[in-house]
Amino acid sequence: MERFIDRFCGDEVGNAAIDWIVLTAGMVLFGAAVMTSISPMTDDLALDATDADFQIEMGL
């Protein structure tokens, strides 16, 4: 069993793929966290822009 563990830890095939998978997953989670935190502000900004456009069209 000890020999199997040593061979498993010493095997470097596929390490780059695992690194890229972990890096990509981290970037996706970070992006989701950022979008979750700024989403309410962008909704308010879109509503304000719509209101301003409506006022311009109405000549107010």
C-alpha positions in Angstrom: 0.0 0.0 0.0 2.8 2.4 0.8 4.4 1.8 -2.6 1.0 2.6 -4.3 0.8 5.9 -2.4 4.3 6.8 -3.2 3.7 6.0 -6.9 0.4 8.0 -6.9 2.0 11.1 -5.3 5.0 10.9 -7.7 2.9 10.7 -10.8 2.7 14.1 -12.5 0.5 13.1 -15.5 -2.6 15.2 -15.5 -1.5 17.7 -12.9 -1.6 20.6 -15.4 -5.2 19.7 -16.3 -6.2 19.7 -12.7 -4.5 23.0 -12.1 -6.5 24.5 -15.0 -9.7 23.1 -13.8 -9.2 24.5 -10.3 -8.2 27.9 -11.7 -11.2 28.0 -14.0 -13.6 27.0 -11.3 -12.1 29.7 -9.0 -12.6 32.3 -11.8 -16.2 31.3 -12.4 -17.0 31.4 -8.7 -15.3 34.8 -8.4 -17.3 36.1 -11.4 -20.5 34.8 -9.9 -19.8 36.5 -6.6 -19.0 39.8 -8.3 -22.2 39.7 -10.4 -24.3 38.8 -7.3 -22.9 41.8 -5.4 -23.3 44.4 -8.2 -26.6 43.1 -9.7 -28.9 45.3 -7.6 -26.9 48.5 -8.5 -27.1 47.7 -12.3 -30.9 47.2 -12.0 -31.3 50.6 -10.3 -29.0 52.2 -13.0 -31.1 50.7 -15.8 -34.3 52.0 -14.2 -32.8 55.5 -13.8 -31.7 55.5 -17.4 -35.2 54.5 -18.5 -36.8 57.2 -16.5 -34.4 59.8 -17.8 -35.1 58.7 -21.4 -38.9 58.9 -20.8 -38.6 62.4 -19.4 -36.6 63.5 -22.4 -39.1 62.1 -24.8 -42.0 63.8 -22.9 -40.1 67.1 -22.8 -40.1 67.3 -19.0 
